[in-house]
Structure formats: structure tokens, C-alpha cells
Amino acid sequence: MTYHIANLINDSKRSILTANPAEKRDTYFIGPTDSRKPDYNIEINTLDDSKNLPVFLQANVIYTARHTYSFWDSGQSQIMGMIKTSENPELLYSGSAGDLILTVEHDGTISFAPA
């Protein structure tokens, strides 16, 4: 099963941009303290990060006021991600695939929760 973003919430005081390089329709600009339900649920791309692929070219990307994140479905019931300046992926969400809410927190960090 696949992870999808069913709602985007921006709790920060800056605009954000979220993009999926695999599907142009999955790109959204969201203003400060705003939210958006995508026209189509945004698929979180599945990547095998053990192959040292250039994840920033293939993973979903979100630009916040604080960071540029890449994130992807690891295929093991978890969403992995990394900040552009980081060298190692970190666990962003663990749980059953399905619809999620992506929130940009006040400080520009991101979080996922079931929709």
C-alpha cells in the first residue's frame, strides 16, 4: 500500500512549497498559517535509499522557511527524510500506509500524522 498526503497544513509564518518530481500536479504553494486539501492526494514516492540514489531528484520535496526536506516511502511502513544539508536520512513517520496530514510546524520542521 502507498502513503498519500491528503491535507497540507502550514502552521509557520512563512510560505511553503511542496513538490513531487514524479507528478507535476502534486506541486502546491501554501501561504503562511494556511492549509490546503490537494485536488488529488499526493503520492509519496517509494525509493530504495540503500542504492545511494540522488534522492533530491526523485523524492518528494518541501521547502519551508527553515529547511529543504526530501522525504520518501522506504517500502517498510515508514517515511524517511533528510534535510538538504544532512548526510543521513532520518525516520519522519512510522505506521501503516494510507492518507496522511503533512504539517509544517511553527519552527519550519515537518511532521506527519494519519488523516
Biopython code that builds the backbone (N, CA, C, O; Angstrom):
import numpy as np
from Bio.PDB.StructureBuilder import StructureBuilder

atoms = [
    (1, "MET", "N", (0.848, -1.183, 0.000)),
    (1, "MET", "CA", (0.000, 0.000, 0.000)),
    (1, "MET", "C", (0.894, 1.247, 0.000)),
    (1, "MET", "O", (2.065, 1.182, 0.373)),
    (2, "THR", "N", (0.338, 2.351, -0.413)),
    (2, "THR", "CA", (1.099, 3.579, -0.626)),
    (2, "THR", "C", (0.686, 4.658, 0.369)),
    (2, "THR", "O", (-0.465, 4.714, 0.803)),
    (3, "TYR", "N", (1.644, 5.515, 0.724)),
    (3, "TYR", "CA", (1.341, 6.705, 1.516)),
    (3, "TYR", "C", (0.882, 7.817, 0.581)),
    (3, "TYR", "O", (1.438, 8.005, -0.501)),
    (4, "HIS", "N", (-0.145, 8.555, 1.015)),
    (4, "HIS", "CA", (-0.624, 9.730, 0.286)),
    (4, "HIS", "C", (-0.800, 10.887, 1.266)),
    (4, "HIS", "O", (-1.173, 10.685, 2.422)),
    (5, "ILE", "N", (-0.531, 12.087, 0.796)),
    (5, "ILE", "CA", (-0.799, 13.280, 1.600)),
    (5, "ILE", "C", (-2.188, 13.776, 1.226)),
    (5, "ILE", "O", (-2.431, 14.175, 0.087)),
    (6, "ALA", "N", (-3.093, 13.748, 2.195)),
    (6, "ALA", "CA", (-4.472, 14.150, 1.968)),
    (6, "ALA", "C", (-4.739, 15.589, 2.384)),
    (6, "ALA", "O", (-5.746, 16.178, 1.991)),
    (7, "ASN", "N", (-3.827, 16.159, 3.187)),
    (7, "ASN", "CA", (-4.001, 17.538, 3.634)),
    (7, "ASN", "C", (-2.627, 18.116, 3.959)),
    (7, "ASN", "O", (-1.772, 17.438, 4.529)),
    (8, "LEU", "N", (-2.432, 19.377, 3.589)),
    (8, "LEU", "CA", (-1.193, 20.106, 3.868)),
    (8, "LEU", "C", (-1.528, 21.254, 4.806)),
    (8, "LEU", "O", (-2.410, 22.058, 4.506)),
    (9, "ILE", "N", (-0.848, 21.343, 5.921)),
    (9, "ILE", "CA", (-1.098, 22.401, 6.897)),
    (9, "ILE", "C", (0.195, 23.176, 7.118)),
    (9, "ILE", "O", (1.238, 22.585, 7.399)),
    (10, "ASN", "N", (0.130, 24.475, 6.993)),
    (10, "ASN", "CA", (1.290, 25.328, 7.225)),
    (10, "ASN", "C", (1.037, 26.153, 8.480)),
    (10, "ASN", "O", (0.327, 27.158, 8.432)),
    (11, "ASP", "N", (1.608, 25.738, 9.590)),
    (11, "ASP", "CA", (1.470, 26.472, 10.847)),
    (11, "ASP", "C", (2.580, 27.502, 11.038)),
    (11, "ASP", "O", (2.631, 28.174, 12.069)),
    (12, "SER", "N", (3.463, 27.632, 10.061)),
    (12, "SER", "CA", (4.536, 28.611, 10.172)),
    (12, "SER", "C", (4.077, 29.968, 9.645)),
    (12, "SER", "O", (3.000, 30.084, 9.060)),
    (13, "LYS", "N", (4.885, 30.969, 9.854)),
    (13, "LYS", "CA", (4.549, 32.323, 9.406)),
    (13, "LYS", "C", (5.182, 32.635, 8.056)),
    (13, "LYS", "O", (5.271, 33.797, 7.660)),
    (14, "ARG", "N", (5.619, 31.595, 7.350)),
    (14, "ARG", "CA", (6.227, 31.752, 6.032)),
    (14, "ARG", "C", (5.502, 30.873, 5.024)),
    (14, "ARG", "O", (4.856, 29.895, 5.402)),
    (15, "SER", "N", (5.604, 31.208, 3.770)),
    (15, "SER", "CA", (5.037, 30.376, 2.714)),
    (15, "SER", "C", (5.888, 29.128, 2.536)),
    (15, "SER", "O", (7.081, 29.121, 2.843)),
    (16, "ILE", "N", (5.254, 28.070, 2.034)),
    (16, "ILE", "CA", (5.969, 26.837, 1.744)),
    (16, "ILE", "C", (5.646, 26.392, 0.330)),
    (16, "ILE", "O", (4.662, 26.832, -0.263)),
    (17, "LEU", "N", (6.474, 25.526, -0.198)),
    (17, "LEU", "CA", (6.241, 24.910, -1.492)),
    (17, "LEU", "C", (6.513, 23.430, -1.339)),
    (17, "LEU", "O", (7.566, 23.034, -0.841)),
    (18, "THR", "N", (5.562, 22.609, -1.767)),
    (18, "THR", "CA", (5.770, 21.166, -1.740)),
    (18, "THR", "C", (5.671, 20.649, -3.160)),
    (18, "THR", "O", (4.813, 21.086, -3.926)),
    (19, "ALA", "N", (6.544, 19.720, -3.517)),
    (19, "ALA", "CA", (6.600, 19.248, -4.898)),
    (19, "ALA", "C", (6.891, 17.762, -4.959)),
    (19, "ALA", "O", (7.562, 17.199, -4.094)),
    (20, "ASN", "N", (6.368, 17.144, -6.008)),
    (20, "ASN", "CA", (6.635, 15.744, -6.308)),
    (20, "ASN", "C", (7.205, 15.687, -7.715)),
    (20, "ASN", "O", (6.476, 15.931, -8.677)),
    (21, "PRO", "N", (8.489, 15.372, -7.866)),
    (21, "PRO", "CA", (9.090, 15.378, -9.203)),
    (21, "PRO", "C", (8.486, 14.352, -10.151)),
    (21, "PRO", "O", (8.640, 14.472, -11.367)),
    (22, "ALA", "N", (7.795, 13.336, -9.613)),
    (22, "ALA", "CA", (7.195, 12.304, -10.465)),
    (22, "ALA", "C", (5.848, 12.742, -11.036)),
    (22, "ALA", "O", (5.372, 12.147, -12.003)),
    (23, "GLU", "N", (5.232, 13.760, -10.464)),
    (23, "GLU", "CA", (3.894, 14.176, -10.898)),
    (23, "GLU", "C", (3.723, 15.679, -10.685)),
    (23, "GLU", "O", (3.569, 16.130, -9.550)),
    (24, "LYS", "N", (3.750, 16.458, -11.769)),
    (24, "LYS", "CA", (3.685, 17.922, -11.661)),
    (24, "LYS", "C", (2.419, 18.417, -10.973)),
    (24, "LYS", "O", (2.443, 19.451, -10.306)),
    (25, "ARG", "N", (1.305, 17.687, -11.126)),
    (25, "ARG", "CA", (0.064, 18.142, -10.499)),
    (25, "ARG", "C", (0.156, 18.121, -8.972)),
    (25, "ARG", "O", (-0.693, 18.699, -8.293)),
    (26, "ASP", "N", (1.179, 17.460, -8.429)),
    (26, "ASP", "CA", (1.362, 17.352, -6.984)),
    (26, "ASP", "C", (2.272, 18.434, -6.424)),
    (26, "ASP", "O", (2.967, 18.199, -5.435)),
    (27, "THR", "N", (2.283, 19.603, -7.029)),
    (27, "THR", "CA", (3.071, 20.723, -6.544)),
    (27, "THR", "C", (2.118, 21.791, -6.026)),
    (27, "THR", "O", (1.191, 22.200, -6.726)),
    (28, "TYR", "N", (2.352, 22.242, -4.791)),
    (28, "TYR", "CA", (1.466, 23.218, -4.160)),
    (28, "TYR", "C", (2.252, 24.290, -3.432)),
    (28, "TYR", "O", (3.262, 24.014, -2.785)),
    (29, "PHE", "N", (1.776, 25.507, -3.549)),
    (29, "PHE", "CA", (2.299, 26.649, -2.803)),
    (29, "PHE", "C", (1.266, 26.964, -1.732)),
    (29, "PHE", "O", (0.083, 27.119, -2.036)),
    (30, "ILE", "N", (1.701, 27.059, -0.489)),
    (30, "ILE", "CA", (0.777, 27.302, 0.619)),
    (30, "ILE", "C", (1.294, 28.476, 1.430)),
    (30, "ILE", "O", (2.436, 28.473, 1.891)),
    (31, "GLY", "N", (0.452, 29.468, 1.599)),
    (31, "GLY", "CA", (0.822, 30.676, 2.312)),
    (31, "GLY", "C", (0.958, 30.459, 3.811)),
    (31, "GLY", "O", (0.655, 29.384, 4.328)),
    (32, "PRO", "N", (1.418, 31.497, 4.499)),
    (32, "PRO", "CA", (1.595, 31.420, 5.958)),
    (32, "PRO", "C", (0.289, 31.099, 6.663)),
    (32, "PRO", "O", (-0.772, 31.603, 6.296)),
    (33, "THR", "N", (0.380, 30.265, 7.668)),
    (33, "THR", "CA", (-0.745, 29.843, 8.505)),
    (33, "THR", "C", (-1.992, 29.495, 7.683)),
    (33, "THR", "O", (-3.102, 29.928, 7.993)),
    (34, "ASP", "N", (-1.778, 28.703, 6.627)),
    (34, "ASP", "CA", (-2.867, 28.291, 5.741)),
    (34, "ASP", "C", (-2.833, 26.773, 5.611)),
    (34, "ASP", "O", (-1.892, 26.125, 6.069)),
    (35, "SER", "N", (-3.852, 26.218, 4.993)),
    (35, "SER", "CA", (-3.870, 24.788, 4.735)),
    (35, "SER", "C", (-4.484, 24.551, 3.363)),
    (35, "SER", "O", (-5.125, 25.430, 2.786)),
    (36, "ARG", "N", (-4.273, 23.345, 2.859)),
    (36, "ARG", "CA", (-4.787, 23.035, 1.533)),
    (36, "ARG", "C", (-5.038, 21.546, 1.438)),
    (36, "ARG", "O", (-4.179, 20.732, 1.778)),
    (37, "LYS", "N", (-6.220, 21.201, 0.974)),
    (37, "LYS", "CA", (-6.512, 19.823, 0.635)),
    (37, "LYS", "C", (-6.204, 19.692, -0.847)),
    (37, "LYS", "O", (-6.857, 20.341, -1.664)),
    (38, "PRO", "N", (-5.227, 18.869, -1.219)),
    (38, "PRO", "CA", (-4.857, 18.748, -2.629)),
    (38, "PRO", "C", (-6.026, 18.274, -3.493)),
    (38, "PRO", "O", (-6.913, 17.561, -3.023)),
    (39, "ASP", "N", (-6.013, 18.675, -4.744)),
    (39, "ASP", "CA", (-7.037, 18.224, -5.686)),
    (39, "ASP", "C", (-7.004, 16.703, -5.812)),
    (39, "ASP", "O", (-8.046, 16.059, -5.935)),
    (40, "TYR", "N", (-5.810, 16.140, -5.782)),
    (40, "TYR", "CA", (-5.581, 14.702, -5.782)),
    (40, "TYR", "C", (-4.624, 14.422, -4.636)),
    (40, "TYR", "O", (-3.662, 15.164, -4.435)),
    (41, "ASN", "N", (-4.877, 13.365, -3.888)),
    (41, "ASN", "CA", (-3.943, 13.040, -2.814)),
    (41, "ASN", "C", (-2.540, 12.859, -3.400)),
    (41, "ASN", "O", (-2.360, 12.173, -4.406)),
    (42, "ILE", "N", (-1.564, 13.474, -2.764)),
    (42, "ILE", "CA", (-0.187, 13.463, -3.252)),
    (42, "ILE", "C", (0.475, 12.146, -2.861)),
    (42, "ILE", "O", (0.549, 11.810, -1.679)),
    (43, "GLU", "N", (0.953, 11.409, -3.847)),
    (43, "GLU", "CA", (1.646, 10.162, -3.556)),
    (43, "GLU", "C", (3.052, 10.457, -3.047)),
    (43, "GLU", "O", (3.761, 11.299, -3.597)),
    (44, "ILE", "N", (3.443, 9.755, -1.993)),
    (44, "ILE", "CA", (4.816, 9.840, -1.505)),
    (44, "ILE", "C", (5.584, 8.738, -2.219)),
    (44, "ILE", "O", (5.297, 7.553, -2.046)),
    (45, "ASN", "N", (6.556, 9.136, -3.019)),
    (45, "ASN", "CA", (7.298, 8.201, -3.856)),
    (45, "ASN", "C", (8.055, 7.183, -3.013)),
    (45, "ASN", "O", (8.586, 7.510, -1.952)),
    (46, "THR", "N", (8.099, 5.947, -3.497)),
    (46, "THR", "CA", (8.855, 4.886, -2.839)),
    (46, "THR", "C", (10.249, 4.837, -3.445)),
    (46, "THR", "O", (10.407, 4.765, -4.664)),
    (47, "LEU", "N", (11.252, 4.877, -2.586)),
    (47, "LEU", "CA", (12.649, 4.812, -3.031)),
    (47, "LEU", "C", (13.402, 3.782, -2.223)),
    (47, "LEU", "O", (13.124, 3.580, -1.041)),
    (48, "ASP", "N", (14.345, 3.140, -2.852)),
    (48, "ASP", "CA", (15.263, 2.254, -2.152)),
    (48, "ASP", "C", (16.514, 3.077, -1.861)),
    (48, "ASP", "O", (17.415, 3.154, -2.696)),
    (49, "ASP", "N", (16.572, 3.689, -0.684)),
    (49, "ASP", "CA", (17.685, 4.583, -0.363)),
    (49, "ASP", "C", (18.995, 3.838, -0.111)),
    (49, "ASP", "O", (20.037, 4.467, 0.075)),
    (50, "SER", "N", (18.954, 2.514, -0.102)),
    (50, "SER", "CA", (20.194, 1.762, 0.077)),
    (50, "SER", "C", (21.047, 1.781, -1.188)),
    (50, "SER", "O", (22.217, 1.400, -1.152)),
    (51, "LYS", "N", (20.474, 2.217, -2.296)),
    (51, "LYS", "CA", (21.214, 2.248, -3.560)),
    (51, "LYS", "C", (21.937, 3.576, -3.779)),
    (51, "LYS", "O", (22.488, 3.808, -4.855)),
    (52, "ASN", "N", (21.941, 4.444, -2.775)),
    (52, "ASN", "CA", (22.615, 5.742, -2.863)),
    (52, "ASN", "C", (22.160, 6.555, -4.074)),
    (52, "ASN", "O", (22.967, 7.175, -4.767)),
    (53, "LEU", "N", (20.866, 6.537, -4.309)),
    (53, "LEU", "CA", (20.304, 7.325, -5.406)),
    (53, "LEU", "C", (20.314, 8.800, -5.043)),
    (53, "LEU", "O", (20.313, 9.134, -3.858)),
    (54, "PRO", "N", (20.323, 9.684, -6.017)),
    (54, "PRO", "CA", (20.205, 11.121, -5.698)),
    (54, "PRO", "C", (18.763, 11.433, -5.284)),
    (54, "PRO", "O", (17.939, 11.819, -6.113)),
    (55, "VAL", "N", (18.472, 11.261, -3.993)),
    (55, "VAL", "CA", (17.094, 11.359, -3.518)),
    (55, "VAL", "C", (16.462, 12.712, -3.798)),
    (55, "VAL", "O", (15.243, 12.788, -3.956)),
    (56, "PHE", "N", (17.244, 13.781, -3.864)),
    (56, "PHE", "CA", (16.645, 15.086, -4.107)),
    (56, "PHE", "C", (16.104, 15.215, -5.522)),
    (56, "PHE", "O", (15.368, 16.158, -5.812)),
    (57, "LEU", "N", (16.446, 14.299, -6.398)),
    (57, "LEU", "CA", (15.898, 14.320, -7.753)),
    (57, "LEU", "C", (14.682, 13.417, -7.893)),
    (57, "LEU", "O", (13.947, 13.533, -8.873)),
    (58, "GLN", "N", (14.450, 12.511, -6.930)),
    (58, "GLN", "CA", (13.399, 11.525, -7.065)),
    (58, "GLN", "C", (12.384, 11.530, -5.929)),
    (58, "GLN", "O", (11.265, 11.049, -6.108)),
    (59, "ALA", "N", (12.741, 12.051, -4.789)),
    (59, "ALA", "CA", (11.847, 12.043, -3.632)),
    (59, "ALA", "C", (10.923, 13.256, -3.659)),
    (59, "ALA", "O", (11.145, 14.210, -4.405)),
    (60, "ASN", "N", (9.891, 13.198, -2.838)),
    (60, "ASN", "CA", (9.056, 14.374, -2.635)),
    (60, "ASN", "C", (9.894, 15.431, -1.927)),
    (60, "ASN", "O", (10.788, 15.095, -1.150)),
    (61, "VAL", "N", (9.616, 16.693, -2.185)),
    (61, "VAL", "CA", (10.402, 17.789, -1.619)),
    (61, "VAL", "C", (9.451, 18.814, -1.025)),
    (61, "VAL", "O", (8.385, 19.085, -1.579)),
    (62, "ILE", "N", (9.848, 19.381, 0.107)),
    (62, "ILE", "CA", (9.106, 20.506, 0.671)),
    (62, "ILE", "C", (10.117, 21.565, 1.099)),
    (62, "ILE", "O", (11.116, 21.274, 1.757)),
    (63, "TYR", "N", (9.827, 22.791, 0.708)),
    (63, "TYR", "CA", (10.668, 23.935, 1.061)),
    (63, "TYR", "C", (9.941, 24.711, 2.141)),
    (63, "TYR", "O", (8.846, 25.225, 1.912)),
    (64, "THR", "N", (10.545, 24.798, 3.316)),
    (64, "THR", "CA", (9.969, 25.594, 4.395)),
    (64, "THR", "C", (10.888, 26.797, 4.602)),
    (64, "THR", "O", (11.934, 26.904, 3.961)),
    (65, "ALA", "N", (10.505, 27.672, 5.473)),
    (65, "ALA", "CA", (11.342, 28.839, 5.748)),
    (65, "ALA", "C", (12.669, 28.431, 6.376)),
    (65, "ALA", "O", (13.656, 29.163, 6.296)),
    (66, "ARG", "N", (12.683, 27.270, 6.994)),
    (66, "ARG", "CA", (13.878, 26.845, 7.721)),
    (66, "ARG", "C", (14.728, 25.832, 6.946)),
    (66, "ARG", "O", (15.956, 25.896, 6.993)),
    (67, "HIS", "N", (14.090, 24.906, 6.240)),
    (67, "HIS", "CA", (14.816, 23.797, 5.620)),
    (67, "HIS", "C", (14.235, 23.434, 4.256)),
    (67, "HIS", "O", (13.114, 23.809, 3.912)),
    (68, "THR", "N", (15.029, 22.700, 3.500)),
    (68, "THR", "CA", (14.556, 21.984, 2.324)),
    (68, "THR", "C", (14.629, 20.506, 2.677)),
    (68, "THR", "O", (15.709, 19.966, 2.914)),
    (69, "TYR", "N", (13.465, 19.858, 2.710)),
    (69, "TYR", "CA", (13.391, 18.446, 3.052)),
    (69, "TYR", "C", (13.126, 17.617, 1.804)),
    (69, "TYR", "O", (12.372, 18.033, 0.924)),
    (70, "SER", "N", (13.741, 16.454, 1.729)),
    (70, "SER", "CA", (13.331, 15.386, 0.826)),
    (70, "SER", "C", (12.761, 14.300, 1.709)),
    (70, "SER", "O", (13.289, 14.026, 2.786)),
    (71, "PHE", "N", (11.684, 13.679, 1.257)),
    (71, "PHE", "CA", (11.120, 12.578, 2.022)),
    (71, "PHE", "C", (10.555, 11.542, 1.066)),
    (71, "PHE", "O", (10.148, 11.869, -0.049)),
    (72, "TRP", "N", (10.532, 10.283, 1.511)),
    (72, "TRP", "CA", (10.112, 9.190, 0.657)),
    (72, "TRP", "C", (9.613, 8.028, 1.493)),
    (72, "TRP", "O", (9.900, 7.926, 2.685)),
    (73, "ASP", "N", (8.859, 7.152, 0.840)),
    (73, "ASP", "CA", (8.372, 5.914, 1.416)),
    (73, "ASP", "C", (9.512, 4.896, 1.271)),
    (73, "ASP", "O", (9.975, 4.632, 0.162)),
    (74, "SER", "N", (9.953, 4.337, 2.382)),
    (74, "SER", "CA", (11.060, 3.377, 2.341)),
    (74, "SER", "C", (10.609, 1.998, 1.880)),
    (74, "SER", "O", (11.441, 1.135, 1.597)),
    (75, "GLY", "N", (9.277, 1.781, 1.801)),
    (75, "GLY", "CA", (8.753, 0.470, 1.456)),
    (75, "GLY", "C", (8.670, -0.455, 2.650)),
    (75, "GLY", "O", (8.337, -1.631, 2.504)),
    (76, "GLN", "N", (8.973, 0.069, 3.848)),
    (76, "GLN", "CA", (8.973, -0.733, 5.075)),
    (76, "GLN", "C", (8.109, -0.084, 6.149)),
    (76, "GLN", "O", (8.484, -0.043, 7.321)),
    (77, "SER", "N", (6.937, 0.427, 5.734)),
    (77, "SER", "CA", (5.987, 1.071, 6.652)),
    (77, "SER", "C", (6.604, 2.249, 7.393)),
    (77, "SER", "O", (6.405, 2.421, 8.596)),
    (78, "GLN", "N", (7.350, 3.049, 6.656)),
    (78, "GLN", "CA", (7.940, 4.251, 7.253)),
    (78, "GLN", "C", (8.255, 5.278, 6.175)),
    (78, "GLN", "O", (8.517, 4.949, 5.018)),
    (79, "ILE", "N", (8.220, 6.528, 6.602)),
    (79, "ILE", "CA", (8.631, 7.622, 5.736)),
    (79, "ILE", "C", (9.976, 8.107, 6.250)),
    (79, "ILE", "O", (10.124, 8.478, 7.414)),
    (80, "MET", "N", (10.940, 8.093, 5.359)),
    (80, "MET", "CA", (12.280, 8.562, 5.676)),
    (80, "MET", "C", (12.459, 9.942, 5.050)),
    (80, "MET", "O", (11.765, 10.288, 4.094)),
    (81, "GLY", "N", (13.375, 10.715, 5.582)),
    (81, "GLY", "CA", (13.612, 12.031, 5.014)),
    (81, "GLY", "C", (14.949, 12.580, 5.437)),
    (81, "GLY", "O", (15.620, 12.053, 6.324)),
    (82, "MET", "N", (15.310, 13.644, 4.779)),
    (82, "MET", "CA", (16.548, 14.313, 5.156)),
    (82, "MET", "C", (16.494, 15.775, 4.751)),
    (82, "MET", "O", (15.843, 16.150, 3.776)),
    (83, "ILE", "N", (17.196, 16.585, 5.525)),
    (83, "ILE", "CA", (17.371, 17.991, 5.209)),
    (83, "ILE", "C", (18.481, 18.059, 4.171)),
    (83, "ILE", "O", (19.423, 17.267, 4.206)),
    (84, "LYS", "N", (18.369, 18.995, 3.259)),
    (84, "LYS", "CA", (19.328, 19.071, 2.155)),
    (84, "LYS", "C", (20.776, 19.126, 2.632)),
    (84, "LYS", "O", (21.662, 18.595, 1.962)),
    (85, "THR", "N", (21.030, 19.750, 3.758)),
    (85, "THR", "CA", (22.400, 19.875, 4.258)),
    (85, "THR", "C", (22.857, 18.650, 5.051)),
    (85, "THR", "O", (24.001, 18.600, 5.503)),
    (86, "SER", "N", (21.975, 17.664, 5.223)),
    (86, "SER", "CA", (22.286, 16.476, 6.007)),
    (86, "SER", "C", (22.878, 15.381, 5.120)),
    (86, "SER", "O", (22.677, 15.369, 3.905)),
    (87, "GLU", "N", (23.601, 14.474, 5.744)),
    (87, "GLU", "CA", (24.174, 13.344, 5.009)),
    (87, "GLU", "C", (23.433, 12.039, 5.260)),
    (87, "GLU", "O", (23.580, 11.087, 4.494)),
    (88, "ASN", "N", (22.637, 11.984, 6.324)),
    (88, "ASN", "CA", (21.972, 10.742, 6.686)),
    (88, "ASN", "C", (20.461, 10.925, 6.795)),
    (88, "ASN", "O", (19.988, 11.895, 7.386)),
    (89, "PRO", "N", (19.704, 9.983, 6.219)),
    (89, "PRO", "CA", (18.245, 10.041, 6.359)),
    (89, "PRO", "C", (17.826, 9.799, 7.804)),
    (89, "PRO", "O", (18.538, 9.156, 8.575)),
    (90, "GLU", "N", (16.655, 10.330, 8.154)),
    (90, "GLU", "CA", (16.087, 10.089, 9.472)),
    (90, "GLU", "C", (14.642, 9.656, 9.318)),
    (90, "GLU", "O", (13.998, 9.953, 8.312)),
    (91, "LEU", "N", (14.140, 8.957, 10.315)),
    (91, "LEU", "CA", (12.761, 8.495, 10.319)),
    (91, "LEU", "C", (11.839, 9.677, 10.612)),
    (91, "LEU", "O", (11.986, 10.344, 11.636)),
    (92, "LEU", "N", (10.879, 9.937, 9.702)),
    (92, "LEU", "CA", (9.916, 11.017, 9.905)),
    (92, "LEU", "C", (8.556, 10.499, 10.346)),
    (92, "LEU", "O", (7.815, 11.196, 11.039)),
    (93, "TYR", "N", (8.228, 9.271, 9.943)),
    (93, "TYR", "CA", (6.927, 8.703, 10.299)),
    (93, "TYR", "C", (7.013, 7.196, 10.179)),
    (93, "TYR", "O", (7.643, 6.668, 9.262)),
    (94, "SER", "N", (6.377, 6.512, 11.107)),
    (94, "SER", "CA", (6.302, 5.059, 11.064)),
    (94, "SER", "C", (4.862, 4.658, 11.330)),
    (94, "SER", "O", (4.272, 5.082, 12.324)),
    (95, "GLY", "N", (4.296, 3.853, 10.458)),
    (95, "GLY", "CA", (2.919, 3.415, 10.623)),
    (95, "GLY", "C", (2.359, 2.923, 9.314)),
    (95, "GLY", "O", (3.018, 2.978, 8.275)),
    (96, "SER", "N", (1.152, 2.449, 9.375)),
    (96, "SER", "CA", (0.501, 1.893, 8.198)),
    (96, "SER", "C", (0.395, 2.922, 7.086)),
    (96, "SER", "O", (0.193, 4.111, 7.330)),
    (97, "ALA", "N", (0.534, 2.440, 5.865)),
    (97, "ALA", "CA", (0.371, 3.312, 4.702)),
    (97, "ALA", "C", (-1.078, 3.761, 4.614)),
    (97, "ALA", "O", (-1.963, 3.157, 5.221)),
    (98, "GLY", "N", (-1.314, 4.814, 3.862)),
    (98, "GLY", "CA", (-2.647, 5.375, 3.708)),
    (98, "GLY", "C", (-2.555, 6.884, 3.634)),
    (98, "GLY", "O", (-1.514, 7.439, 3.280)),
    (99, "ASP", "N", (-3.650, 7.545, 3.972)),
    (99, "ASP", "CA", (-3.720, 9.002, 3.889)),
    (99, "ASP", "C", (-3.124, 9.655, 5.138)),
    (99, "ASP", "O", (-3.390, 9.252, 6.270)),
    (100, "LEU", "N", (-2.305, 10.685, 4.879)),
    (100, "LEU", "CA", (-1.626, 11.394, 5.961)),
    (100, "LEU", "C", (-1.859, 12.895, 5.869)),
    (100, "LEU", "O", (-2.243, 13.419, 4.823)),
    (101, "ILE", "N", (-1.620, 13.567, 6.972)),
    (101, "ILE", "CA", (-1.584, 15.028, 7.031)),
    (101, "ILE", "C", (-0.124, 15.422, 7.184)),
    (101, "ILE", "O", (0.560, 14.937, 8.085)),
    (102, "LEU", "N", (0.355, 16.296, 6.314)),
    (102, "LEU", "CA", (1.704, 16.839, 6.439)),
    (102, "LEU", "C", (1.567, 18.235, 7.033)),
    (102, "LEU", "O", (0.861, 19.083, 6.487)),
    (103, "THR", "N", (2.245, 18.471, 8.153)),
    (103, "THR", "CA", (2.191, 19.768, 8.819)),
    (103, "THR", "C", (3.581, 20.385, 8.860)),
    (103, "THR", "O", (4.555, 19.731, 9.234)),
    (104, "VAL", "N", (3.659, 21.652, 8.472)),
    (104, "VAL", "CA", (4.872, 22.436, 8.695)),
    (104, "VAL", "C", (4.650, 23.145, 10.011)),
    (104, "VAL", "O", (3.749, 23.975, 10.136)),
    (105, "GLU", "N", (5.467, 22.819, 10.990)),
    (105, "GLU", "CA", (5.320, 23.368, 12.337)),
    (105, "GLU", "C", (5.774, 24.828, 12.374)),
    (105, "GLU", "O", (6.355, 25.328, 11.411)),
    (106, "HIS", "N", (5.507, 25.507, 13.488)),
    (106, "HIS", "CA", (5.876, 26.925, 13.660)),
    (106, "HIS", "C", (7.357, 27.184, 13.374)),
    (106, "HIS", "O", (7.725, 28.224, 12.827)),
    (107, "ASP", "N", (8.201, 26.216, 13.755)),
    (107, "ASP", "CA", (9.643, 26.406, 13.600)),
    (107, "ASP", "C", (10.190, 25.959, 12.237)),
    (107, "ASP", "O", (11.401, 25.981, 12.020)),
    (108, "GLY", "N", (9.302, 25.555, 11.318)),
    (108, "GLY", "CA", (9.745, 25.156, 9.982)),
    (108, "GLY", "C", (10.070, 23.689, 9.836)),
    (108, "GLY", "O", (10.435, 23.254, 8.744)),
    (109, "THR", "N", (9.949, 22.899, 10.906)),
    (109, "THR", "CA", (10.131, 21.460, 10.797)),
    (109, "THR", "C", (8.827, 20.843, 10.281)),
    (109, "THR", "O", (7.784, 21.496, 10.295)),
    (110, "ILE", "N", (8.884, 19.590, 9.829)),
    (110, "ILE", "CA", (7.698, 18.945, 9.305)),
    (110, "ILE", "C", (7.328, 17.729, 10.144)),
    (110, "ILE", "O", (8.174, 17.134, 10.811)),
    (111, "SER", "N", (6.037, 17.369, 10.097)),
    (111, "SER", "CA", (5.575, 16.170, 10.775)),
    (111, "SER", "C", (4.444, 15.548, 9.971)),
    (111, "SER", "O", (3.780, 16.223, 9.184)),
    (112, "PHE", "N", (4.233, 14.253, 10.182)),
    (112, "PHE", "CA", (3.162, 13.511, 9.520)),
    (112, "PHE", "C", (2.265, 12.907, 10.583)),
    (112, "PHE", "O", (2.723, 12.547, 11.668)),
    (113, "ALA", "N", (0.970, 12.799, 10.262)),
    (113, "ALA", "CA", (0.009, 12.154, 11.142)),
    (113, "ALA", "C", (-1.073, 11.525, 10.273)),
    (113, "ALA", "O", (-1.308, 11.985, 9.155)),
    (114, "PRO", "N", (-1.737, 10.477, 10.768)),
    (114, "PRO", "CA", (-2.825, 9.882, 9.990)),
    (114, "PRO", "C", (-3.930, 10.915, 9.729)),
    (114, "PRO", "O", (-4.237, 11.751, 10.579)),
    (115, "ALA", "N", (-4.508, 10.832, 8.540)),
    (115, "ALA", "CA", (-5.602, 11.766, 8.186)),
    (115, "ALA", "C", (-6.898, 11.328, 8.837)),
    (115, "ALA", "O", (-7.928, 11.979, 8.662)),
]
sb = StructureBuilder()
sb.init_structure("model")
sb.init_model(0)
sb.init_chain("A")
sb.init_seg("    ")
for serial, (resi, resn, name, xyz) in enumerate(atoms, 1):
    if name == "N":
        sb.init_residue(resn, " ", resi, " ")
    sb.init_atom(name, np.array(xyz, "f"), 0.0, 1.0, " ", f" {name:<3s}", serial, name[0])
structure = sb.get_structure()
